[in-house]
Amino acid sequence: MIGLIGEGEESAPKLGTHYWPGKNNALLLAVHDEKINVLCELVRKLKVEHPRACLRVFTFPLEEESV
C-alpha cells in the first residue's frame, strides 16, 4: 500500500494535515493483459457492495526492461 494525499469527487480531501487529516491508499498491481477485465469487474462489484469506499481502477500499458 502507498499512502497518497489528494481529493476526489466522492470524498473529503485527505491531505495529511491537521485541517484535512488522513491519507488515501493505493494498491499497485502489474497484471497480464488478459487479467485486466477480470480485475476491473471485481472492483465494479466491490463498488456496488461498498459504495462509500471510493474505489478506482487506473490502467496503463507496462513494459519490463532488462537492466
CHARMM-style PDB file with segment names, atoms N, HN, CA, C and O in Angstrom:
ATOM      1  N   MET     1       0.836  -1.180   0.000  1.00  0.00      PROA
ATOM      2  CA  MET     1       0.000   0.000   0.000  1.00  0.00      PROA
ATOM      3  C   MET     1       0.877   1.239   0.000  1.00  0.00      PROA
ATOM      4  O   MET     1       1.935   1.287   0.628  1.00  0.00      PROA
ATOM      5  N   ILE     2       0.407   2.224  -0.716  1.00  0.00      PROA
ATOM      6  HN  ILE     2      -0.452   2.185  -1.227  1.00  0.00      PROA
ATOM      7  CA  ILE     2       1.095   3.507  -0.789  1.00  0.00      PROA
ATOM      8  C   ILE     2       0.163   4.569  -0.223  1.00  0.00      PROA
ATOM      9  O   ILE     2      -1.001   4.634  -0.620  1.00  0.00      PROA
ATOM     10  N   GLY     3       0.643   5.396   0.688  1.00  0.00      PROA
ATOM     11  HN  GLY     3       1.588   5.343   1.011  1.00  0.00      PROA
ATOM     12  CA  GLY     3      -0.156   6.491   1.223  1.00  0.00      PROA
ATOM     13  C   GLY     3      -0.115   7.686   0.284  1.00  0.00      PROA
ATOM     14  O   GLY     3       0.964   8.164  -0.066  1.00  0.00      PROA
ATOM     15  N   LEU     4      -1.280   8.171  -0.128  1.00  0.00      PROA
ATOM     16  HN  LEU     4      -2.156   7.783   0.156  1.00  0.00      PROA
ATOM     17  CA  LEU     4      -1.378   9.287  -1.062  1.00  0.00      PROA
ATOM     18  C   LEU     4      -2.189  10.416  -0.459  1.00  0.00      PROA
ATOM     19  O   LEU     4      -3.099  10.180   0.336  1.00  0.00      PROA
ATOM     20  N   ILE     5      -1.858  11.640  -0.835  1.00  0.00      PROA
ATOM     21  HN  ILE     5      -1.119  11.831  -1.481  1.00  0.00      PROA
ATOM     22  CA  ILE     5      -2.677  12.766  -0.423  1.00  0.00      PROA
ATOM     23  C   ILE     5      -3.418  13.283  -1.650  1.00  0.00      PROA
ATOM     24  O   ILE     5      -2.960  13.110  -2.779  1.00  0.00      PROA
ATOM     25  N   GLY     6      -4.562  13.917  -1.426  1.00  0.00      PROA
ATOM     26  HN  GLY     6      -4.935  14.058  -0.508  1.00  0.00      PROA
ATOM     27  CA  GLY     6      -5.321  14.471  -2.531  1.00  0.00      PROA
ATOM     28  C   GLY     6      -6.791  14.552  -2.195  1.00  0.00      PROA
ATOM     29  O   GLY     6      -7.205  14.317  -1.060  1.00  0.00      PROA
ATOM     30  N   GLU     7      -7.569  14.889  -3.204  1.00  0.00      PROA
ATOM     31  HN  GLU     7      -7.233  15.080  -4.126  1.00  0.00      PROA
ATOM     32  CA  GLU     7      -9.009  14.956  -3.020  1.00  0.00      PROA
ATOM     33  C   GLU     7      -9.681  14.371  -4.245  1.00  0.00      PROA
ATOM     34  O   GLU     7      -9.203  14.517  -5.370  1.00  0.00      PROA
ATOM     35  N   GLY     8     -10.807  13.703  -4.004  1.00  0.00      PROA
ATOM     36  HN  GLY     8     -11.196  13.584  -3.090  1.00  0.00      PROA
ATOM     37  CA  GLY     8     -11.542  13.078  -5.076  1.00  0.00      PROA
ATOM     38  C   GLY     8     -12.934  13.652  -5.201  1.00  0.00      PROA
ATOM     39  O   GLY     8     -13.319  14.560  -4.464  1.00  0.00      PROA
ATOM     40  N   GLU     9     -13.673  13.120  -6.129  1.00  0.00      PROA
ATOM     41  HN  GLU     9     -13.361  12.382  -6.728  1.00  0.00      PROA
ATOM     42  CA  GLU     9     -15.030  13.595  -6.380  1.00  0.00      PROA
ATOM     43  C   GLU     9     -16.029  13.091  -5.353  1.00  0.00      PROA
ATOM     44  O   GLU     9     -17.071  13.716  -5.151  1.00  0.00      PROA
ATOM     45  N   GLU    10     -15.734  11.978  -4.701  1.00  0.00      PROA
ATOM     46  HN  GLU    10     -14.888  11.471  -4.865  1.00  0.00      PROA
ATOM     47  CA  GLU    10     -16.705  11.345  -3.815  1.00  0.00      PROA
ATOM     48  C   GLU    10     -16.326  11.385  -2.340  1.00  0.00      PROA
ATOM     49  O   GLU    10     -17.040  10.828  -1.505  1.00  0.00      PROA
ATOM     50  N   SER    11     -15.215  12.036  -2.007  1.00  0.00      PROA
ATOM     51  HN  SER    11     -14.635  12.488  -2.685  1.00  0.00      PROA
ATOM     52  CA  SER    11     -14.786  12.037  -0.603  1.00  0.00      PROA
ATOM     53  C   SER    11     -14.172  13.382  -0.241  1.00  0.00      PROA
ATOM     54  O   SER    11     -13.842  14.190  -1.109  1.00  0.00      PROA
ATOM     55  N   ALA    12     -14.029  13.600   1.053  1.00  0.00      PROA
ATOM     56  HN  ALA    12     -14.297  12.943   1.758  1.00  0.00      PROA
ATOM     57  CA  ALA    12     -13.379  14.815   1.536  1.00  0.00      PROA
ATOM     58  C   ALA    12     -11.879  14.730   1.248  1.00  0.00      PROA
ATOM     59  O   ALA    12     -11.334  13.633   1.129  1.00  0.00      PROA
ATOM     60  N   PRO    13     -11.209  15.881   1.135  1.00  0.00      PROA
ATOM     61  CA  PRO    13      -9.756  15.861   0.921  1.00  0.00      PROA
ATOM     62  C   PRO    13      -9.037  15.136   2.050  1.00  0.00      PROA
ATOM     63  O   PRO    13      -9.437  15.214   3.211  1.00  0.00      PROA
ATOM     64  N   LYS    14      -7.990  14.442   1.697  1.00  0.00      PROA
ATOM     65  HN  LYS    14      -7.665  14.378   0.754  1.00  0.00      PROA
ATOM     66  CA  LYS    14      -7.104  13.795   2.661  1.00  0.00      PROA
ATOM     67  C   LYS    14      -5.710  14.273   2.310  1.00  0.00      PROA
ATOM     68  O   LYS    14      -5.063  13.757   1.398  1.00  0.00      PROA
ATOM     69  N   LEU    15      -5.259  15.285   3.068  1.00  0.00      PROA
ATOM     70  HN  LEU    15      -5.784  15.704   3.808  1.00  0.00      PROA
ATOM     71  CA  LEU    15      -4.003  15.941   2.738  1.00  0.00      PROA
ATOM     72  C   LEU    15      -2.918  15.753   3.788  1.00  0.00      PROA
ATOM     73  O   LEU    15      -1.850  16.357   3.688  1.00  0.00      PROA
ATOM     74  N   GLY    16      -3.177  14.925   4.793  1.00  0.00      PROA
ATOM     75  HN  GLY    16      -4.045  14.435   4.875  1.00  0.00      PROA
ATOM     76  CA  GLY    16      -2.176  14.658   5.815  1.00  0.00      PROA
ATOM     77  C   GLY    16      -1.881  15.847   6.710  1.00  0.00      PROA
ATOM     78  O   GLY    16      -0.791  15.935   7.276  1.00  0.00      PROA
ATOM     79  N   THR    17      -2.843  16.775   6.852  1.00  0.00      PROA
ATOM     80  HN  THR    17      -3.728  16.703   6.392  1.00  0.00      PROA
ATOM     81  CA  THR    17      -2.660  17.952   7.699  1.00  0.00      PROA
ATOM     82  C   THR    17      -3.648  17.890   8.861  1.00  0.00      PROA
ATOM     83  O   THR    17      -4.508  17.011   8.906  1.00  0.00      PROA
ATOM     84  N   HSD    18      -3.519  18.828   9.798  1.00  0.00      PROA
ATOM     85  HN  HSD    18      -2.820  19.542   9.761  1.00  0.00      PROA
ATOM     86  CA  HSD    18      -4.480  18.878  10.903  1.00  0.00      PROA
ATOM     87  C   HSD    18      -5.880  19.218  10.398  1.00  0.00      PROA
ATOM     88  O   HSD    18      -6.875  18.694  10.900  1.00  0.00      PROA
ATOM     89  N   TYR    19      -5.947  20.090   9.413  1.00  0.00      PROA
ATOM     90  HN  TYR    19      -5.139  20.516   9.005  1.00  0.00      PROA
ATOM     91  CA  TYR    19      -7.251  20.514   8.892  1.00  0.00      PROA
ATOM     92  C   TYR    19      -7.875  19.429   8.008  1.00  0.00      PROA
ATOM     93  O   TYR    19      -9.076  19.171   8.096  1.00  0.00      PROA
ATOM     94  N   TRP    20      -7.067  18.800   7.163  1.00  0.00      PROA
ATOM     95  HN  TRP    20      -6.092  19.010   7.091  1.00  0.00      PROA
ATOM     96  CA  TRP    20      -7.525  17.699   6.308  1.00  0.00      PROA
ATOM     97  C   TRP    20      -6.689  16.460   6.633  1.00  0.00      PROA
ATOM     98  O   TRP    20      -5.774  16.121   5.882  1.00  0.00      PROA
ATOM     99  N   PRO    21      -6.994  15.777   7.746  1.00  0.00      PROA
ATOM    100  CA  PRO    21      -6.157  14.652   8.174  1.00  0.00      PROA
ATOM    101  C   PRO    21      -6.334  13.414   7.286  1.00  0.00      PROA
ATOM    102  O   PRO    21      -7.271  13.308   6.494  1.00  0.00      PROA
ATOM    103  N   GLY    22      -5.420  12.519   7.453  1.00  0.00      PROA
ATOM    104  HN  GLY    22      -4.659  12.605   8.096  1.00  0.00      PROA
ATOM    105  CA  GLY    22      -5.514  11.224   6.789  1.00  0.00      PROA
ATOM    106  C   GLY    22      -4.857  11.211   5.425  1.00  0.00      PROA
ATOM    107  O   GLY    22      -4.439  12.239   4.893  1.00  0.00      PROA
ATOM    108  N   LYS    23      -4.781  10.009   4.880  1.00  0.00      PROA
ATOM    109  HN  LYS    23      -5.121   9.173   5.312  1.00  0.00      PROA
ATOM    110  CA  LYS    23      -4.246   9.797   3.544  1.00  0.00      PROA
ATOM    111  C   LYS    23      -5.114   8.779   2.830  1.00  0.00      PROA
ATOM    112  O   LYS    23      -5.811   7.987   3.463  1.00  0.00      PROA
ATOM    113  N   ASN    24      -5.065   8.808   1.525  1.00  0.00      PROA
ATOM    114  HN  ASN    24      -4.498   9.451   1.011  1.00  0.00      PROA
ATOM    115  CA  ASN    24      -5.706   7.779   0.720  1.00  0.00      PROA
ATOM    116  C   ASN    24      -4.721   6.627   0.565  1.00  0.00      PROA
ATOM    117  O   ASN    24      -3.537   6.771   0.871  1.00  0.00      PROA
ATOM    118  N   ASN    25      -5.203   5.500   0.098  1.00  0.00      PROA
ATOM    119  HN  ASN    25      -6.165   5.383  -0.150  1.00  0.00      PROA
ATOM    120  CA  ASN    25      -4.347   4.341  -0.125  1.00  0.00      PROA
ATOM    121  C   ASN    25      -4.398   3.940  -1.586  1.00  0.00      PROA
ATOM    122  O   ASN    25      -5.414   4.115  -2.259  1.00  0.00      PROA
ATOM    123  N   ALA    26      -3.300   3.406  -2.061  1.00  0.00      PROA
ATOM    124  HN  ALA    26      -2.475   3.264  -1.514  1.00  0.00      PROA
ATOM    125  CA  ALA    26      -3.240   2.885  -3.419  1.00  0.00      PROA
ATOM    126  C   ALA    26      -2.571   1.524  -3.382  1.00  0.00      PROA
ATOM    127  O   ALA    26      -1.595   1.312  -2.662  1.00  0.00      PROA
ATOM    128  N   LEU    27      -3.100   0.628  -4.154  1.00  0.00      PROA
ATOM    129  HN  LEU    27      -3.892   0.801  -4.739  1.00  0.00      PROA
ATOM    130  CA  LEU    27      -2.515  -0.695  -4.325  1.00  0.00      PROA
ATOM    131  C   LEU    27      -2.146  -0.808  -5.794  1.00  0.00      PROA
ATOM    132  O   LEU    27      -3.026  -0.783  -6.655  1.00  0.00      PROA
ATOM    133  N   LEU    28      -0.864  -0.931  -6.095  1.00  0.00      PROA
ATOM    134  HN  LEU    28      -0.149  -0.952  -5.397  1.00  0.00      PROA
ATOM    135  CA  LEU    28      -0.393  -1.008  -7.471  1.00  0.00      PROA
ATOM    136  C   LEU    28      -0.172  -2.470  -7.837  1.00  0.00      PROA
ATOM    137  O   LEU    28       0.537  -3.200  -7.144  1.00  0.00      PROA
ATOM    138  N   LEU    29      -0.794  -2.883  -8.939  1.00  0.00      PROA
ATOM    139  HN  LEU    29      -1.370  -2.290  -9.502  1.00  0.00      PROA
ATOM    140  CA  LEU    29      -0.672  -4.265  -9.387  1.00  0.00      PROA
ATOM    141  C   LEU    29      -0.213  -4.300 -10.839  1.00  0.00      PROA
ATOM    142  O   LEU    29      -0.706  -3.528 -11.661  1.00  0.00      PROA
ATOM    143  N   ALA    30       0.704  -5.165 -11.155  1.00  0.00      PROA
ATOM    144  HN  ALA    30       1.105  -5.792 -10.487  1.00  0.00      PROA
ATOM    145  CA  ALA    30       1.084  -5.419 -12.541  1.00  0.00      PROA
ATOM    146  C   ALA    30       0.454  -6.755 -12.920  1.00  0.00      PROA
ATOM    147  O   ALA    30       0.784  -7.793 -12.347  1.00  0.00      PROA
ATOM    148  N   VAL    31      -0.454  -6.717 -13.889  1.00  0.00      PROA
ATOM    149  HN  VAL    31      -0.722  -5.873 -14.355  1.00  0.00      PROA
ATOM    150  CA  VAL    31      -1.161  -7.931 -14.302  1.00  0.00      PROA
ATOM    151  C   VAL    31      -1.064  -8.087 -15.818  1.00  0.00      PROA
ATOM    152  O   VAL    31      -0.898  -7.108 -16.547  1.00  0.00      PROA
ATOM    153  N   HSD    32      -1.171  -9.331 -16.278  1.00  0.00      PROA
ATOM    154  HN  HSD    32      -1.305 -10.126 -15.686  1.00  0.00      PROA
ATOM    155  CA  HSD    32      -1.182  -9.594 -17.711  1.00  0.00      PROA
ATOM    156  C   HSD    32      -2.456  -9.009 -18.330  1.00  0.00      PROA
ATOM    157  O   HSD    32      -3.483  -8.879 -17.665  1.00  0.00      PROA
ATOM    158  N   ASP    33      -2.365  -8.665 -19.596  1.00  0.00      PROA
ATOM    159  HN  ASP    33      -1.530  -8.771 -20.136  1.00  0.00      PROA
ATOM    160  CA  ASP    33      -3.485  -8.032 -20.303  1.00  0.00      PROA
ATOM    161  C   ASP    33      -4.797  -8.794 -20.160  1.00  0.00      PROA
ATOM    162  O   ASP    33      -5.858  -8.186 -20.015  1.00  0.00      PROA
ATOM    163  N   GLU    34      -4.729 -10.115 -20.202  1.00  0.00      PROA
ATOM    164  HN  GLU    34      -3.867 -10.609 -20.320  1.00  0.00      PROA
ATOM    165  CA  GLU    34      -5.961 -10.911 -20.143  1.00  0.00      PROA
ATOM    166  C   GLU    34      -6.623 -10.871 -18.764  1.00  0.00      PROA
ATOM    167  O   GLU    34      -7.774 -11.287 -18.632  1.00  0.00      PROA
ATOM    168  N   LYS    35      -5.937 -10.391 -17.752  1.00  0.00      PROA
ATOM    169  HN  LYS    35      -5.002 -10.053 -17.860  1.00  0.00      PROA
ATOM    170  CA  LYS    35      -6.499 -10.312 -16.400  1.00  0.00      PROA
ATOM    171  C   LYS    35      -7.075  -8.933 -16.064  1.00  0.00      PROA
ATOM    172  O   LYS    35      -7.740  -8.783 -15.038  1.00  0.00      PROA
ATOM    173  N   ILE    36      -6.835  -7.929 -16.905  1.00  0.00      PROA
ATOM    174  HN  ILE    36      -6.295  -8.050 -17.738  1.00  0.00      PROA
ATOM    175  CA  ILE    36      -7.284  -6.570 -16.601  1.00  0.00      PROA
ATOM    176  C   ILE    36      -8.801  -6.497 -16.475  1.00  0.00      PROA
ATOM    177  O   ILE    36      -9.308  -5.903 -15.524  1.00  0.00      PROA
ATOM    178  N   ASN    37      -9.531  -7.089 -17.413  1.00  0.00      PROA
ATOM    179  HN  ASN    37      -9.119  -7.572 -18.186  1.00  0.00      PROA
ATOM    180  CA  ASN    37     -11.001  -7.045 -17.351  1.00  0.00      PROA
ATOM    181  C   ASN    37     -11.533  -7.754 -16.112  1.00  0.00      PROA
ATOM    182  O   ASN    37     -12.517  -7.307 -15.522  1.00  0.00      PROA
ATOM    183  N   VAL    38     -10.904  -8.844 -15.710  1.00  0.00      PROA
ATOM    184  HN  VAL    38     -10.105  -9.207 -16.189  1.00  0.00      PROA
ATOM    185  CA  VAL    38     -11.319  -9.570 -14.507  1.00  0.00      PROA
ATOM    186  C   VAL    38     -11.138  -8.677 -13.277  1.00  0.00      PROA
ATOM    187  O   VAL    38     -12.021  -8.606 -12.422  1.00  0.00      PROA
ATOM    188  N   LEU    39     -10.003  -8.004 -13.192  1.00  0.00      PROA
ATOM    189  HN  LEU    39      -9.286  -8.062 -13.887  1.00  0.00      PROA
ATOM    190  CA  LEU    39      -9.722  -7.115 -12.070  1.00  0.00      PROA
ATOM    191  C   LEU    39     -10.696  -5.934 -12.052  1.00  0.00      PROA
ATOM    192  O   LEU    39     -11.203  -5.574 -10.990  1.00  0.00      PROA
ATOM    193  N   CYS    40     -10.964  -5.329 -13.211  1.00  0.00      PROA
ATOM    194  HN  CYS    40     -10.553  -5.622 -14.074  1.00  0.00      PROA
ATOM    195  CA  CYS    40     -11.903  -4.201 -13.282  1.00  0.00      PROA
ATOM    196  C   CYS    40     -13.306  -4.631 -12.865  1.00  0.00      PROA
ATOM    197  O   CYS    40     -13.996  -3.881 -12.174  1.00  0.00      PROA
ATOM    198  N   GLU    41     -13.734  -5.803 -13.264  1.00  0.00      PROA
ATOM    199  HN  GLU    41     -13.174  -6.413 -13.825  1.00  0.00      PROA
ATOM    200  CA  GLU    41     -15.056  -6.294 -12.878  1.00  0.00      PROA
ATOM    201  C   GLU    41     -15.132  -6.537 -11.375  1.00  0.00      PROA
ATOM    202  O   GLU    41     -16.162  -6.266 -10.758  1.00  0.00      PROA
ATOM    203  N   LEU    42     -14.068  -7.040 -10.785  1.00  0.00      PROA
ATOM    204  HN  LEU    42     -13.231  -7.260 -11.286  1.00  0.00      PROA
ATOM    205  CA  LEU    42     -14.021  -7.240  -9.341  1.00  0.00      PROA
ATOM    206  C   LEU    42     -14.195  -5.907  -8.613  1.00  0.00      PROA
ATOM    207  O   LEU    42     -14.944  -5.827  -7.639  1.00  0.00      PROA
ATOM    208  N   VAL    43     -13.513  -4.868  -9.074  1.00  0.00      PROA
ATOM    209  HN  VAL    43     -12.905  -4.933  -9.865  1.00  0.00      PROA
ATOM    210  CA  VAL    43     -13.640  -3.558  -8.443  1.00  0.00      PROA
ATOM    211  C   VAL    43     -15.051  -3.002  -8.632  1.00  0.00      PROA
ATOM    212  O   VAL    43     -15.592  -2.386  -7.714  1.00  0.00      PROA
ATOM    213  N   ARG    44     -15.656  -3.207  -9.804  1.00  0.00      PROA
ATOM    214  HN  ARG    44     -15.217  -3.707 -10.549  1.00  0.00      PROA
ATOM    215  CA  ARG    44     -17.048  -2.776 -10.017  1.00  0.00      PROA
ATOM    216  C   ARG    44     -17.985  -3.419  -8.995  1.00  0.00      PROA
ATOM    217  O   ARG    44     -18.848  -2.751  -8.428  1.00  0.00      PROA
ATOM    218  N   LYS    45     -17.809  -4.708  -8.768  1.00  0.00      PROA
ATOM    219  HN  LYS    45     -17.108  -5.251  -9.229  1.00  0.00      PROA
ATOM    220  CA  LYS    45     -18.643  -5.406  -7.790  1.00  0.00      PROA
ATOM    221  C   LYS    45     -18.404  -4.870  -6.375  1.00  0.00      PROA
ATOM    222  O   LYS    45     -19.355  -4.691  -5.614  1.00  0.00      PROA
ATOM    223  N   LEU    46     -17.151  -4.615  -6.022  1.00  0.00      PROA
ATOM    224  HN  LEU    46     -16.379  -4.761  -6.641  1.00  0.00      PROA
ATOM    225  CA  LEU    46     -16.842  -4.063  -4.708  1.00  0.00      PROA
ATOM    226  C   LEU    46     -17.460  -2.678  -4.529  1.00  0.00      PROA
ATOM    227  O   LEU    46     -17.921  -2.345  -3.437  1.00  0.00      PROA
ATOM    228  N   LYS    47     -17.475  -1.865  -5.593  1.00  0.00      PROA
ATOM    229  HN  LYS    47     -17.101  -2.135  -6.480  1.00  0.00      PROA
ATOM    230  CA  LYS    47     -18.084  -0.536  -5.514  1.00  0.00      PROA
ATOM    231  C   LYS    47     -19.579  -0.625  -5.244  1.00  0.00      PROA
ATOM    232  O   LYS    47     -20.129   0.207  -4.522  1.00  0.00      PROA
ATOM    233  N   VAL    48     -20.244  -1.633  -5.820  1.00  0.00      PROA
ATOM    234  HN  VAL    48     -19.797  -2.309  -6.406  1.00  0.00      PROA
ATOM    235  CA  VAL    48     -21.672  -1.829  -5.577  1.00  0.00      PROA
ATOM    236  C   VAL    48     -21.903  -2.262  -4.130  1.00  0.00      PROA
ATOM    237  O   VAL    48     -22.820  -1.770  -3.472  1.00  0.00      PROA
ATOM    238  N   GLU    49     -21.083  -3.169  -3.642  1.00  0.00      PROA
ATOM    239  HN  GLU    49     -20.337  -3.568  -4.176  1.00  0.00      PROA
ATOM    240  CA  GLU    49     -21.220  -3.669  -2.270  1.00  0.00      PROA
ATOM    241  C   GLU    49     -20.809  -2.636  -1.218  1.00  0.00      PROA
ATOM    242  O   GLU    49     -21.334  -2.637  -0.105  1.00  0.00      PROA
ATOM    243  N   HSD    50     -19.874  -1.761  -1.572  1.00  0.00      PROA
ATOM    244  HN  HSD    50     -19.448  -1.761  -2.477  1.00  0.00      PROA
ATOM    245  CA  HSD    50     -19.335  -0.765  -0.632  1.00  0.00      PROA
ATOM    246  C   HSD    50     -19.287   0.606  -1.320  1.00  0.00      PROA
ATOM    247  O   HSD    50     -18.206   1.086  -1.661  1.00  0.00      PROA
ATOM    248  N   PRO    51     -20.446   1.236  -1.525  1.00  0.00      PROA
ATOM    249  CA  PRO    51     -20.489   2.473  -2.320  1.00  0.00      PROA
ATOM    250  C   PRO    51     -19.717   3.649  -1.717  1.00  0.00      PROA
ATOM    251  O   PRO    51     -19.341   4.557  -2.458  1.00  0.00      PROA
ATOM    252  N   ARG    52     -19.470   3.669  -0.433  1.00  0.00      PROA
ATOM    253  HN  ARG    52     -19.775   2.930   0.169  1.00  0.00      PROA
ATOM    254  CA  ARG    52     -18.735   4.776   0.183  1.00  0.00      PROA
ATOM    255  C   ARG    52     -17.222   4.542   0.203  1.00  0.00      PROA
ATOM    256  O   ARG    52     -16.483   5.369   0.737  1.00  0.00      PROA
ATOM    257  N   ALA    53     -16.756   3.441  -0.364  1.00  0.00      PROA
ATOM    258  HN  ALA    53     -17.357   2.770  -0.797  1.00  0.00      PROA
ATOM    259  CA  ALA    53     -15.330   3.110  -0.339  1.00  0.00      PROA
ATOM    260  C   ALA    53     -14.504   3.938  -1.317  1.00  0.00      PROA
ATOM    261  O   ALA    53     -13.280   3.985  -1.193  1.00  0.00      PROA
ATOM    262  N   CYS    54     -15.144   4.594  -2.287  1.00  0.00      PROA
ATOM    263  HN  CYS    54     -16.138   4.556  -2.387  1.00  0.00      PROA
ATOM    264  CA  CYS    54     -14.441   5.454  -3.261  1.00  0.00      PROA
ATOM    265  C   CYS    54     -13.326   4.694  -3.983  1.00  0.00      PROA
ATOM    266  O   CYS    54     -12.197   5.178  -4.069  1.00  0.00      PROA
ATOM    267  N   LEU    55     -13.636   3.532  -4.488  1.00  0.00      PROA
ATOM    268  HN  LEU    55     -14.553   3.139  -4.418  1.00  0.00      PROA
ATOM    269  CA  LEU    55     -12.647   2.717  -5.188  1.00  0.00      PROA
ATOM    270  C   LEU    55     -12.478   3.192  -6.628  1.00  0.00      PROA
ATOM    271  O   LEU    55     -13.436   3.644  -7.256  1.00  0.00      PROA
ATOM    272  N   ARG    56     -11.277   3.087  -7.137  1.00  0.00      PROA
ATOM    273  HN  ARG    56     -10.499   2.720  -6.627  1.00  0.00      PROA
ATOM    274  CA  ARG    56     -10.959   3.462  -8.508  1.00  0.00      PROA
ATOM    275  C   ARG    56     -10.012   2.430  -9.109  1.00  0.00      PROA
ATOM    276  O   ARG    56      -9.258   1.763  -8.400  1.00  0.00      PROA
ATOM    277  N   VAL    57     -10.071   2.315 -10.437  1.00  0.00      PROA
ATOM    278  HN  VAL    57     -10.683   2.857 -11.013  1.00  0.00      PROA
ATOM    279  CA  VAL    57      -9.117   1.495 -11.179  1.00  0.00      PROA
ATOM    280  C   VAL    57      -8.506   2.386 -12.259  1.00  0.00      PROA
ATOM    281  O   VAL    57      -9.219   3.077 -12.987  1.00  0.00      PROA
ATOM    282  N   PHE    58      -7.195   2.359 -12.349  1.00  0.00      PROA
ATOM    283  HN  PHE    58      -6.616   1.798 -11.758  1.00  0.00      PROA
ATOM    284  CA  PHE    58      -6.479   3.054 -13.414  1.00  0.00      PROA
ATOM    285  C   PHE    58      -5.658   2.012 -14.145  1.00  0.00      PROA
ATOM    286  O   PHE    58      -4.968   1.216 -13.510  1.00  0.00      PROA
ATOM    287  N   THR    59      -5.718   2.002 -15.459  1.00  0.00      PROA
ATOM    288  HN  THR    59      -6.280   2.650 -15.975  1.00  0.00      PROA
ATOM    289  CA  THR    59      -4.930   1.045 -16.230  1.00  0.00      PROA
ATOM    290  C   THR    59      -4.038   1.798 -17.211  1.00  0.00      PROA
ATOM    291  O   THR    59      -4.408   2.849 -17.733  1.00  0.00      PROA
ATOM    292  N   PHE    60      -2.883   1.248 -17.442  1.00  0.00      PROA
ATOM    293  HN  PHE    60      -2.583   0.394 -17.017  1.00  0.00      PROA
ATOM    294  CA  PHE    60      -1.973   1.802 -18.438  1.00  0.00      PROA
ATOM    295  C   PHE    60      -1.006   0.706 -18.849  1.00  0.00      PROA
ATOM    296  O   PHE    60      -0.760  -0.219 -18.074  1.00  0.00      PROA
ATOM    297  N   PRO    61      -0.451   0.791 -20.057  1.00  0.00      PROA
ATOM    298  CA  PRO    61       0.477  -0.241 -20.513  1.00  0.00      PROA
ATOM    299  C   PRO    61       1.759  -0.232 -19.690  1.00  0.00      PROA
ATOM    300  O   PRO    61       2.207   0.811 -19.212  1.00  0.00      PROA
ATOM    301  N   LEU    62       2.328  -1.399 -19.540  1.00  0.00      PROA
ATOM    302  HN  LEU    62       1.964  -2.246 -19.928  1.00  0.00      PROA
ATOM    303  CA  LEU    62       3.529  -1.552 -18.728  1.00  0.00      PROA
ATOM    304  C   LEU    62       4.475  -2.489 -19.464  1.00  0.00      PROA
ATOM    305  O   LEU    62       4.078  -3.570 -19.898  1.00  0.00      PROA
ATOM    306  N   GLU    63       5.714  -2.072 -19.601  1.00  0.00      PROA
ATOM    307  HN  GLU    63       6.037  -1.194 -19.249  1.00  0.00      PROA
ATOM    308  CA  GLU    63       6.716  -2.912 -20.261  1.00  0.00      PROA
ATOM    309  C   GLU    63       7.880  -3.167 -19.313  1.00  0.00      PROA
ATOM    310  O   GLU    63       8.343  -2.259 -18.623  1.00  0.00      PROA
ATOM    311  N   GLU    64       8.342  -4.401 -19.287  1.00  0.00      PROA
ATOM    312  HN  GLU    64       7.966  -5.139 -19.848  1.00  0.00      PROA
ATOM    313  CA  GLU    64       9.500  -4.762 -18.470  1.00  0.00      PROA
ATOM    314  C   GLU    64      10.757  -4.635 -19.323  1.00  0.00      PROA
ATOM    315  O   GLU    64      10.794  -5.082 -20.469  1.00  0.00      PROA
ATOM    316  N   GLU    65      11.775  -4.024 -18.752  1.00  0.00      PROA
ATOM    317  HN  GLU    65      11.746  -3.661 -17.821  1.00  0.00      PROA
ATOM    318  CA  GLU    65      13.050  -3.894 -19.453  1.00  0.00      PROA
ATOM    319  C   GLU    65      14.147  -4.528 -18.632  1.00  0.00      PROA
ATOM    320  O   GLU    65      14.167  -4.399 -17.408  1.00  0.00      PROA
ATOM    321  N   SER    66      15.046  -5.201 -19.284  1.00  0.00      PROA
ATOM    322  HN  SER    66      15.030  -5.306 -20.279  1.00  0.00      PROA
ATOM    323  CA  SER    66      16.202  -5.770 -18.600  1.00  0.00      PROA
ATOM    324  C   SER    66      17.235  -4.686 -18.408  1.00  0.00      PROA
ATOM    325  O   SER    66      17.565  -3.952 -19.340  1.00  0.00      PROA
ATOM    326  N   VAL    67      17.746  -4.588 -17.189  1.00  0.00      PROA
ATOM    327  HN  VAL    67      17.478  -5.184 -16.432  1.00  0.00      PROA
ATOM    328  CA  VAL    67      18.781  -3.582 -16.909  1.00  0.00      PROA
ATOM    329  C   VAL    67      20.031  -4.235 -16.392  1.00  0.00      PROA
ATOM    330  OT1 VAL    67      21.011  -3.548 -16.102  1.00  0.00      PROA
TER     331      VAL     67
END
